[in-house]
Amino acid sequence: MTAAFAKTFGVYPGAPPEDAGPILEPGMVFELHLNVFVDGIGGAALGQMMEITQTDANPFLGAPLELITLG
């Protein structure tokens, strides 16, 4: 699956090909893996496991998802 999601910074350089990746179907599990970087400050890699259902995608983790500001 990784080839379907190019690891680039900034704007994606064009649309992915139609055959780039799998179709998500009920019963499948995948990870949303967000990378956030701020020049000169640092970065974070955040992950959330998701289960595909007939009508939705349900998160496995119960961690809060709101953005907070430190200091």
N, C-alpha and C positions, 0 to 999 in steps of 0.2 A: 504494500500500500504506500510506502514512503515515496515512491517515485511520483505519485499523483500530487503530492504536496511539496513542491519545491521549497527548499530552505533559502529564502532570499530576504534581504532587508529592503524596505521601501516598497515601491509599487511593484506588483507582480508583472514580469516582462511578457505580457500577452496571456491570452486565455489558454488553459490547459487543453490538450487534445481530447476529443470526445471519448476515446478509449483509455483515458488516463488512469482510471481507478474503478474499484468495484462499486456496485449498487448496494446501498445499505438496506438490509432486510430485517424484519422482526426476529428477535432472538440474538442478533449480533451485538457484540460489545466492542467499543472503541474508546480511545483516549483522546480528549482534546488537550493538546499540550501547547500552551501559550508561552511565548518567550517575550519578556519585556526588558528592554535595555535603555538606559539613559546615559548619554555620553558624559564621562567624567564623574559619574556617581556610582553606577553599578547595574546589576540586572537580576532578574529572577526567572525561573522556569516553573510554571504553574501547571498542574495536571488535574484532570477530572475524568474519571471513567464514566461512560454513558452506555446505557442499554437501549437498543432500538425496540420499540413495541409496535403494534399495529397502527397506533395513532400519534405516537410521541417519542421523545428520547428522555429517559429518566436518569438523573445523576445517581451514582453510587455513594458519593461522599457527601456528608452533611455540613461541610465547612462553609462559613459565610462567604458570599461572593461580592459584597460591596467593597468599594474602593475607600481606603482610609488615607489620611495625610499625617505623616509623622513630623513633629517639631515644627 
